[in-house]
Amino acid sequence: MPFTKDWVLLDSGFKEVRDGKGMLLYRYKSCVDKFPYTVEHEGDQVQVMLTEKRLLTYNPSLAEKIRFEINRIVEKARELTVCRAKRSEYGEAGKYISIKGSDGKEADVCINQDAIDKDMMFAGYNLLVTSEVKMADEDMYNTYHDLWRIEESFKIMKSDLDARPVFLQTEECIKGHFLICYITVLLERIFQFMVLDNKYPTSEIFEFIKGFRLTKTDDRYINSTAYTDFIDALSDKFRLPLTNYYLTERQVKGIQDFRL
């Protein structure tokens, strides 16, 4: 099926991915076809046809965010138009205006509704292109979206593990500090992907690790940890009393000695 804008907006052919509560996460559909590209060959522009797989996704939460941002920029454009601002003052809002008038006359600036409608129409859509035509749709989607985890790993070390600033002086201590941080991230990723099947974000895992609190009294412990769906799921999965308000010495030791 040839890739066209009509195909993008056509509702048929989409498959849906929902979370455990039935909420729509994203929709997707794909096509494999030959697509034209212009390349330079011996000084001439030559058109070649390349076989590609194109995966189209639509994310409703992303669409909402983009439409909100478009409305913000349009509102800025309207305010600048009323104030008769110069084109150089519009910045990012310049794509939503049309300027008419020349020959020394004062330019007439108006809102470009066609440009607004077009961006609104395609908000939330994303197109992935690959030469791996046999690659499964969800593998293609997950591979692309896992790229952000590289940046997230550095963010984890800086914010959650306090990798920086480094209050150390010798090279051996500095290397040891970062080695501990890297190993911690590795263990968290193994736990996240291989044990929890990538069902929970890193932020929730570290929130639990850093926020789990017990207060010892004379004969038992009081669990002062704030309740979350993640803790509830973790308690159920590993059969641990993580959601109990009162814990005995034996229960606490069972949590400490638990092994996967």
DOGU-269601 format. One record per residue: x negated, y, z negated of N, C-alpha, C in turn; residue number from 1. Coordinates in steps of 0.02 Angstrom, whole numbers, always signed. Layout:
BEGIN
n.xx,n.yy,n.zz,ca.xx,ca.yy,ca.zz,c.xx,c.yy,c.zz,num
X,Y,Z,X,Y,Z,X,Y,Z,NUM $
...
end
This chain:
BEGIN
n.xx,n.yy,n.zz,ca.xx,ca.yy,ca.zz,c.xx,c.yy,c.zz,num
-42,-60,+0,+0,+0,+0,-44,+62,+0,1 $
-37,+107,+48,-78,+168,+50,-66,+211,-11,2 $
-118,+243,-35,-112,+285,-95,-89,+354,-74,3 $
-32,+376,-99,-6,+442,-84,+23,+472,-148,4 $
+37,+538,-146,+67,+571,-203,+137,+544,-216,5 $
+171,+525,-162,+238,+495,-171,+234,+430,-209,6 $
+181,+391,-195,+171,+327,-230,+157,+340,-305,7 $
+121,+393,-320,+107,+410,-389,+171,+423,-428,8 $
+216,+461,-399,+277,+482,-433,+334,+431,-427,9 $
+324,+380,-387,+375,+329,-379,+378,+285,-442,10 $
+436,+281,-473,+443,+245,-536,+434,+169,-529,11 $
+448,+142,-472,+445,+69,-463,+373,+45,-463,12 $
+363,-18,-485,+297,-49,-484,+257,-41,-548,13 $
+280,+0,-594,+243,+11,-656,+253,-48,-705,14 $
+200,-63,-742,+204,-109,-798,+192,-68,-862,15 $
+222,-89,-917,+218,-51,-978,+178,-86,-1032,16 $
+142,-46,-1071,+105,-72,-1129,+132,-35,-1191,17 $
+157,-73,-1240,+187,-44,-1300,+149,-68,-1362,18 $
+155,-30,-1415,+124,-49,-1478,+168,-97,-1516,19 $
+147,-115,-1577,+184,-163,-1617,+253,-140,-1637,20 $
+265,-74,-1635,+331,-46,-1653,+375,-34,-1592,21 $
+350,-54,-1533,+390,-45,-1472,+382,+22,-1439,22 $
+337,+65,-1465,+327,+131,-1434,+284,+124,-1372,23 $
+302,+161,-1320,+265,+157,-1257,+197,+190,-1264,24 $
+144,+153,-1250,+76,+180,-1251,+57,+208,-1183,25 $
+66,+168,-1131,+53,+192,-1063,+85,+145,-1013,26 $
+93,+170,-952,+117,+130,-896,+63,+128,-843,27 $
+62,+75,-803,+10,+71,-752,+34,+31,-691,28 $
+3,+46,-635,+12,+7,-574,-50,+17,-531,29 $
-62,-28,-485,-124,-26,-446,-111,-45,-374,30 $
-159,-29,-332,-157,-50,-262,-229,-60,-238,31 $
-237,-105,-190,-301,-117,-158,-292,-103,-84,32 $
-333,-59,-57,-325,-40,+13,-391,-11,+38,33 $
-393,+6,+103,-451,+40,+132,-437,+115,+131,34 $
-486,+153,+107,-477,+225,+101,-533,+261,+140,35 $
-516,+316,+173,-565,+352,+215,-612,+396,+174,36 $
-676,+395,+194,-726,+439,+164,-768,+468,+221,37 $
-788,+529,+213,-832,+561,+262,-903,+562,+234,38 $
-949,+533,+272,-1019,+529,+252,-1063,+558,+307,39 $
-1123,+576,+288,-1170,+603,+338,-1214,+546,+364,40 $
-1218,+539,+430,-1258,+487,+461,-1296,+517,+519,41 $
-1363,+520,+512,-1407,+547,+564,-1386,+617,+584,42 $
-1368,+657,+534,-1350,+726,+547,-1278,+738,+566,43 $
-1239,+685,+576,-1169,+692,+595,-1123,+672,+537,44 $
-1064,+701,+536,-1013,+682,+487,-972,+623,+516,45 $
-976,+567,+482,-943,+506,+506,-892,+483,+454,46 $
-834,+463,+478,-782,+437,+433,-788,+361,+428,47 $
-790,+336,+366,-793,+264,+355,-735,+243,+311,48 $
-715,+180,+317,-660,+154,+276,-689,+106,+224,49 $
-677,+119,+161,-703,+78,+107,-644,+46,+69,50 $
-653,-18,+54,-602,-54,+15,-609,-38,-58,51 $
-556,-15,-89,-557,+5,-159,-495,-20,-195,52 $
-502,-24,-260,-444,-34,-302,-431,+30,-339,53 $
-368,+52,-340,-350,+114,-374,-297,+97,-427,54 $
-313,+116,-488,-268,+103,-545,-240,+169,-569,55 $
-174,+174,-565,-140,+234,-588,-109,+222,-656,56 $
-120,+266,-704,-91,+259,-771,-53,+322,-788,57 $
-2,+313,-830,+36,+370,-855,+42,+362,-931,58 $
+17,+413,-967,+17,+413,-1040,+64,+467,-1065,59 $
+121,+449,-1096,+170,+500,-1117,+143,+549,-1169,60 $
+101,+526,-1215,+74,+571,-1266,+24,+620,-1234,61 $
-15,+596,-1184,-60,+640,-1148,-21,+691,-1108,62 $
+34,+669,-1077,+76,+714,-1038,+103,+771,-1082,63 $
+123,+754,-1142,+150,+804,-1188,+96,+856,-1205,64 $
+36,+832,-1218,-19,+878,-1235,-36,+924,-1177,65 $
-39,+895,-1116,-57,+935,-1058,-3,+987,-1043,66 $
+61,+967,-1048,+115,+1015,-1035,+115,+1072,-1087,67 $
+98,+1056,-1148,+92,+1108,-1200,+37,+1156,-1181,68 $
-19,+1130,-1157,-76,+1172,-1138,-59,+1215,-1077,69 $
-23,+1185,-1029,-2,+1223,-970,+43,+1281,-990,70 $
+91,+1269,-1034,+136,+1322,-1058,+97,+1377,-1094,71 $
+46,+1357,-1131,+5,+1407,-1166,-31,+1452,-1115,72 $
-59,+1422,-1063,-96,+1460,-1013,-49,+1504,-972,73 $
+11,+1478,-956,+60,+1516,-918,+83,+1577,-959,74 $
+93,+1568,-1023,+113,+1624,-1066,+60,+1678,-1066,75 $
-3,+1657,-1067,-58,+1705,-1064,-57,+1742,-997,76 $
-43,+1705,-942,-40,+1736,-876,+16,+1787,-872,77 $
+74,+1771,-903,+131,+1817,-902,+113,+1882,-940,78 $
+80,+1875,-997,+62,+1934,-1037,+13,+1979,-998,79 $
-36,+1947,-965,-85,+1986,-927,-53,+2019,-866,80 $
-3,+1985,-837,+31,+2013,-779,+70,+2076,-799,81 $
+104,+2072,-856,+141,+2131,-880,+94,+2189,-893,82 $
+35,+2174,-918,-15,+2226,-934,-54,+2250,-873,83 $
-38,+2220,-815,-73,+2238,-752,-149,+2228,-759,84 $
-167,+2172,-786,-238,+2157,-795,-272,+2143,-728,85 $
-337,+2151,-726,-376,+2136,-666,-383,+2060,-660,86 $
-395,+2036,-599,-400,+1964,-588,-456,+1934,-629,87 $
-511,+1970,-638,-568,+1944,-676,-551,+1933,-750,88 $
-495,+1963,-773,-476,+1956,-843,-432,+1896,-857,89 $
-409,+1863,-804,-362,+1808,-813,-397,+1743,-836,90 $
-458,+1733,-815,-494,+1672,-834,-457,+1609,-810,91 $
-446,+1560,-855,-413,+1498,-837,-340,+1508,-815,92 $
-310,+1564,-836,-241,+1578,-817,-236,+1601,-744,93 $
-293,+1613,-712,-292,+1637,-643,-262,+1588,-594,94 $
-263,+1523,-611,-236,+1473,-564,-160,+1474,-561,95 $
-128,+1510,-607,-55,+1512,-609,-28,+1581,-588,96 $
-68,+1618,-550,-44,+1683,-525,-56,+1688,-450,97 $
-18,+1732,-418,-28,+1748,-347,-38,+1823,-342,98 $
-85,+1844,-302,-100,+1916,-295,-87,+1936,-223,99 $
-44,+1985,-215,-26,+2010,-149,-42,+2084,-146,100 $
-59,+2107,-86,-74,+2178,-78,-147,+2190,-62,101 $
-161,+2233,-16,-230,+2249,+4,-231,+2317,+37,102 $
-282,+2330,+77,-289,+2393,+114,-285,+2453,+68,103 $
-316,+2446,+10,-319,+2502,-36,-258,+2510,-79,104 $
-206,+2470,-66,-146,+2475,-107,-154,+2436,-172,105 $
-114,+2453,-221,-117,+2418,-285,-92,+2347,-276,106 $
-129,+2300,-300,-111,+2229,-293,-50,+2212,-334,107 $
-8,+2169,-305,+53,+2146,-339,+39,+2076,-366,108 $
+39,+2069,-432,+23,+2005,-464,+88,+1973,-489,109 $
+98,+1910,-472,+158,+1874,-495,+139,+1803,-514,110 $
+182,+1771,-552,+170,+1702,-574,+180,+1654,-516,111 $
+133,+1608,-508,+137,+1557,-455,+174,+1496,-483,112 $
+240,+1496,-475,+281,+1442,-503,+267,+1375,-470,113 $
+249,+1376,-406,+234,+1313,-371,+174,+1278,-402,114 $
+122,+1317,-420,+63,+1288,-452,+81,+1260,-521,115 $
+124,+1295,-557,+145,+1271,-624,+184,+1206,-617,116 $
+232,+1205,-571,+274,+1146,-562,+232,+1085,-541,117 $
+182,+1096,-499,+140,+1041,-476,+100,+1011,-534,118 $
+70,+1054,-576,+32,+1029,-633,+77,+994,-683,119 $
+137,+1021,-694,+185,+990,-739,+205,+921,-714,120 $
+213,+915,-648,+236,+853,-618,+185,+797,-628,121 $
+121,+814,-624,+69,+763,-628,+37,+758,-697,122 $
+64,+793,-746,+38,+790,-815,+44,+719,-842,123 $
-9,+694,-871,-8,+627,-901,-31,+572,-855,124 $
-38,+586,-790,-61,+536,-743,-138,+536,-739,125 $
-166,+478,-729,-239,+472,-723,-253,+418,-672,126 $
-301,+431,-628,-318,+383,-575,-389,+357,-584,127 $
-396,+291,-587,-461,+258,-591,-475,+223,-525,128 $
-536,+229,-501,-555,+200,-436,-616,+155,-446,129 $
-613,+95,-417,-670,+49,-422,-676,+8,-359,130 $
-738,-15,-346,-750,-61,-291,-739,-133,-313,131 $
-729,-143,-379,-715,-210,-406,-642,-227,-395,132 $
-625,-246,-334,-555,-255,-315,-522,-314,-350,133 $
-561,-360,-377,-533,-418,-411,-527,-408,-487,134 $
-548,-351,-510,-545,-337,-581,-473,-328,-604,135 $
-454,-359,-660,-386,-355,-686,-371,-283,-706,136 $
-308,-263,-699,-287,-194,-714,-305,-174,-786,137 $
-286,-215,-835,-298,-197,-904,-372,-198,-921,138 $
-411,-242,-889,-484,-242,-899,-514,-176,-873,139 $
-489,-154,-817,-512,-92,-787,-495,-33,-833,140 $
-434,-32,-859,-412,+21,-904,-453,+21,-968,141 $
-461,-37,-998,-497,-42,-1062,-570,-25,-1054,142 $
-601,-45,-998,-672,-30,-986,-683,+45,-983,143 $
-639,+79,-947,-645,+152,-942,-635,+186,-1009,144 $
-584,+166,-1045,-568,+200,-1108,-615,+181,-1165,145 $
-654,+128,-1156,-703,+111,-1207,-766,+154,-1202,146 $
-773,+192,-1147,-833,+233,-1139,-838,+286,-1194,147 $
-780,+310,-1219,-781,+362,-1270,-809,+336,-1336,148 $
-811,+269,-1343,-835,+241,-1406,-910,+254,-1415,149 $
-946,+265,-1361,-1017,+282,-1366,-1025,+347,-1403,150 $
-987,+397,-1382,-989,+462,-1416,-962,+456,-1487,151 $
-911,+414,-1495,-882,+406,-1562,-932,+376,-1610,152 $
-976,+332,-1587,-1025,+300,-1630,-1073,+352,-1660,153 $
-1093,+401,-1619,-1136,+454,-1645,-1098,+498,-1694,154 $
-1034,+509,-1680,-993,+549,-1725,-985,+514,-1792,155 $
-977,+448,-1791,-971,+409,-1852,-1033,+417,-1895,156 $
-1092,+411,-1864,-1154,+416,-1901,-1163,+485,-1932,157 $
-1141,+536,-1896,-1150,+604,-1921,-1100,+623,-1975,158 $
-1036,+604,-1966,-984,+626,-2012,-971,+575,-2068,159 $
-960,+512,-2050,-941,+462,-2100,-1002,+433,-2137,160 $
-1059,+429,-2103,-1118,+398,-2134,-1171,+449,-2155,161 $
-1157,+513,-2143,-1204,+566,-2163,-1275,+554,-2136,162 $
-1279,+535,-2072,-1344,+523,-2042,-1385,+588,-2038,163 $
-1351,+643,-2030,-1383,+708,-2028,-1347,+757,-2074,164 $
-1384,+802,-2106,-1457,+812,-2103,-1494,+757,-2141,165 $
-1556,+747,-2122,-1598,+695,-2152,-1643,+727,-2205,166 $
-1631,+710,-2268,-1671,+738,-2323,-1729,+691,-2340,167 $
-1768,+674,-2289,-1825,+629,-2297,-1885,+660,-2261,168 $
-1945,+636,-2279,-2005,+666,-2252,-2048,+617,-2212,169 $
-2058,+558,-2239,-2104,+512,-2205,-2068,+478,-2146,170 $
-2107,+460,-2096,-2080,+427,-2036,-2047,+361,-2054,171 $
-2077,+324,-2100,-2049,+259,-2120,-1980,+266,-2151,172 $
-1972,+315,-2194,-1908,+326,-2228,-1855,+350,-2178,173 $
-1874,+393,-2132,-1827,+419,-2082,-1802,+362,-2037,174 $
-1849,+319,-2015,-1830,+263,-1973,-1785,+214,-2012,175 $
-1800,+204,-2075,-1759,+160,-2116,-1689,+188,-2125,176 $
-1684,+253,-2134,-1619,+287,-2141,-1575,+275,-2080,177 $
-1603,+287,-2021,-1564,+279,-1960,-1550,+205,-1944,178 $
-1596,+161,-1964,-1584,+90,-1954,-1523,+67,-1994,179 $
-1517,+91,-2055,-1459,+74,-2097,-1395,+100,-2065,180 $
-1398,+161,-2038,-1339,+191,-2005,-1319,+150,-1944,181 $
-1368,+130,-1903,-1353,+91,-1842,-1324,+22,-1861,182 $
-1352,-9,-1911,-1326,-75,-1932,-1255,-69,-1958,183 $
-1242,-15,-1995,-1174,-3,-2022,-1124,+5,-1965,184 $
-1141,+44,-1914,-1097,+53,-1856,-1086,-13,-1820,185 $
-1140,-52,-1812,-1135,-118,-1780,-1087,-163,-1817,186 $
-1094,-167,-1883,-1050,-209,-1924,-978,-186,-1921,187 $
-969,-119,-1921,-900,-93,-1917,-869,-110,-1850,188 $
-908,-107,-1796,-882,-123,-1729,-865,-198,-1725,189 $
-907,-241,-1753,-893,-313,-1753,-828,-326,-1790,190 $
-821,-294,-1848,-760,-302,-1888,-699,-277,-1850,191 $
-707,-220,-1817,-652,-188,-1781,-629,-230,-1721,192 $
-677,-255,-1682,-660,-290,-1620,-649,-365,-1629,193 $
-692,-397,-1667,-690,-470,-1671,-644,-496,-1727,194 $
-635,-456,-1779,-593,-477,-1835,-523,-447,-1831,195 $
-520,-383,-1816,-456,-348,-1814,-428,-341,-1744,196 $
-462,-371,-1694,-437,-373,-1625,-424,-303,-1596,197 $
-463,-254,-1620,-460,-186,-1594,-390,-155,-1601,198 $
-355,-174,-1654,-288,-148,-1665,-287,-84,-1706,199 $
-344,-67,-1736,-346,-8,-1781,-406,+36,-1763,200 $
-397,+102,-1765,-452,+147,-1748,-505,+149,-1802,201 $
-563,+171,-1783,-620,+176,-1829,-604,+221,-1889,202 $
-567,+275,-1876,-552,+322,-1930,-514,+288,-1987,203 $
-467,+244,-1972,-429,+210,-2023,-472,+160,-2062,204 $
-518,+128,-2027,-562,+79,-2060,-607,+115,-2111,205 $
-638,+170,-2090,-682,+206,-2136,-643,+242,-2191,206 $
-582,+262,-2175,-540,+293,-2226,-526,+243,-2283,207 $
-516,+179,-2264,-506,+127,-2314,-571,+113,-2353,208 $
-626,+107,-2316,-690,+90,-2348,-709,+144,-2399,209 $
-701,+207,-2380,-722,+262,-2424,-669,+280,-2476,210 $
-606,+261,-2463,-552,+283,-2507,-525,+231,-2555,211 $
-548,+168,-2550,-523,+116,-2595,-549,+128,-2666,212 $
-504,+140,-2714,-524,+159,-2781,-487,+117,-2833,213 $
-526,+91,-2882,-498,+56,-2939,-522,+89,-3003,214 $
-477,+95,-3052,-495,+124,-3116,-487,+70,-3170,215 $
-541,+57,-3208,-539,+3,-3258,-509,+29,-3323,216 $
-462,-9,-3350,-434,+3,-3416,-459,-52,-3463,217 $
-428,-58,-3520,-452,-108,-3569,-446,-180,-3544,218 $
-390,-196,-3512,-379,-265,-3493,-364,-277,-3419,219 $
-365,-223,-3380,-351,-231,-3308,-375,-170,-3270,220 $
-364,-172,-3204,-383,-117,-3160,-321,-84,-3131,221 $
-324,-19,-3120,-270,+18,-3087,-293,+37,-3017,222 $
-254,+18,-2968,-270,+34,-2898,-243,+103,-2881,223 $
-287,+152,-2873,-267,+221,-2859,-274,+238,-2785,224 $
-283,+188,-2743,-291,+199,-2671,-225,+220,-2640,225 $
-226,+271,-2597,-165,+292,-2562,-143,+238,-2513,226 $
-78,+224,-2513,-52,+171,-2471,-53,+191,-2397,227 $
-74,+145,-2353,-70,+155,-2281,-48,+90,-2248,228 $
-24,+94,-2187,-5,+34,-2150,-65,-11,-2139,229 $
-124,+19,-2132,-185,-20,-2121,-201,-64,-2181,230 $
-197,-35,-2241,-210,-73,-2302,-160,-129,-2310,231 $
-98,-115,-2294,-45,-166,-2298,-60,-223,-2251,232 $
-81,-207,-2189,-97,-259,-2139,-158,-298,-2160,233 $
-208,-264,-2188,-270,-296,-2210,-255,-345,-2267,234 $
-214,-323,-2314,-195,-365,-2370,-159,-427,-2348,235 $
-115,-420,-2299,-77,-477,-2273,-121,-524,-2233,236 $
-166,-496,-2193,-209,-538,-2149,-257,-581,-2189,237 $
-287,-553,-2242,-337,-589,-2281,-311,-615,-2347,238 $
-246,-605,-2360,-214,-628,-2421,-251,-602,-2484,239 $
-264,-537,-2482,-297,-504,-2538,-249,-454,-2571,240 $
-252,-446,-2636,-205,-401,-2672,-225,-328,-2666,241 $
-236,-303,-2606,-260,-235,-2596,-206,-183,-2610,242 $
-143,-204,-2608,-87,-157,-2619,-58,-161,-2689,243 $
-85,-208,-2730,-61,-213,-2800,-80,-151,-2840,244 $
-34,-127,-2880,-49,-69,-2922,-94,-90,-2981,245 $
-80,-148,-3011,-121,-175,-3065,-159,-236,-3040,246 $
-223,-239,-3058,-265,-295,-3037,-301,-324,-3098,247 $
-306,-390,-3101,-342,-422,-3155,-416,-427,-3137,248 $
-456,-444,-3188,-527,-452,-3176,-540,-505,-3123,249 $
-502,-558,-3125,-509,-613,-3078,-492,-591,-3007,250 $
-440,-551,-2999,-420,-527,-2933,-474,-481,-2903,251 $
-502,-437,-2945,-554,-392,-2922,-615,-431,-2900,252 $
-634,-483,-2939,-691,-524,-2920,-677,-560,-2854,253 $
-613,-581,-2845,-595,-614,-2782,-603,-568,-2722,254 $
-587,-504,-2732,-596,-455,-2677,-671,-445,-2663,255 $
-711,-439,-2717,-782,-427,-2709,-817,-486,-2676,256 $
-795,-546,-2692,-828,-607,-2667,-800,-631,-2601,257 $
-750,-595,-2574,-718,-618,-2512,-767,-618,-2454,258 $
-765,-671,-2415,-808,-676,-2355,-766,-695,-2296,259 $
-783,-667,-2238,-746,-682,-2177,-766,-751,-2150,260 $
end
